[in-house]
Amino acid sequence: MSKLSEFFEDEMKGLRALRDELRVQSELGSMEARDHWRQLEHRWGELEGKLKLVREEAQEDAGEIGEAVKILGEELRAGFERLRSRL
């Protein structure tokens, strides 16, 4: 497995765990938290779709897509952390 693949697998594991924790908390939280959750879920779908492309593309093409996925993952993690601090 390439270092890029390992990075994405590790990052997705961490994001999944954080997402699962926040899903439960957001259901109990305010309307603002639920709205923020819906936005993050939309971004989650984008991340999973792009990660699928990275896995399918040839290595030379994966670098460019991989960088976009990395940025999206970082944005998603920041959004999850903001939601966590609100709950």
SVG drawing of the C-alpha trace seen along z (x, -y; Angstrom):
<svg xmlns="http://www.w3.org/2000/svg" viewBox="-34 -28 39 30">
<polyline fill="none" stroke="black" stroke-width="0.4" points="0.0,0.0 1.4,-3.4 2.1,-6.1 -0.7,-8.2 -3.1,-5.3 -2.1,-4.7 -2.6,-8.3 -6.1,-8.3 -7.0,-5.1 -5.8,-6.5 -7.4,-9.8 -10.8,-8.2 -10.6,-6.0 -10.2,-9.0 -12.9,-11.0 -15.3,-8.1 -14.9,-7.8 -15.3,-11.5 -18.3,-11.5 -20.0,-8.7 -19.5,-10.4 -20.9,-13.7 -23.9,-12.1 -25.3,-11.0 -24.5,-14.3 -25.9,-16.5 -29.2,-14.6 -29.5,-15.8 -28.2,-19.3 -29.6,-22.5 -31.1,-23.3 -27.9,-25.1 -25.9,-22.0 -28.3,-19.9 -27.9,-22.3 -24.1,-22.2 -24.3,-18.4 -26.3,-18.3 -23.7,-20.5 -20.9,-18.2 -22.7,-15.1 -22.9,-16.6 -19.2,-17.3 -18.6,-13.7 -20.3,-12.4 -18.0,-14.5 -15.0,-13.2 -16.0,-9.6 -16.6,-10.1 -13.3,-11.8 -11.4,-9.1 -13.0,-6.5 -11.6,-8.3 -8.1,-8.4 -8.3,-4.6 -9.4,-4.1 -7.0,-6.5 -3.5,-5.7 -0.7,-6.8 0.3,-9.8 -3.2,-11.2 -3.9,-10.3 -1.5,-13.0 -3.6,-15.9 -6.9,-14.3 -5.2,-13.1 -4.2,-16.7 -7.9,-17.8 -9.0,-14.9 -6.5,-15.8 -7.7,-19.4 -11.4,-18.3 -10.5,-15.9 -8.8,-18.7 -11.8,-21.0 -14.2,-18.3 -12.1,-17.5 -12.1,-21.3 -15.9,-21.3 -16.3,-18.3 -14.1,-19.9 -16.1,-23.1 -19.3,-21.1 -17.8,-19.2 -16.9,-22.4 -20.5,-23.6 -22.0,-20.5"/>
</svg>
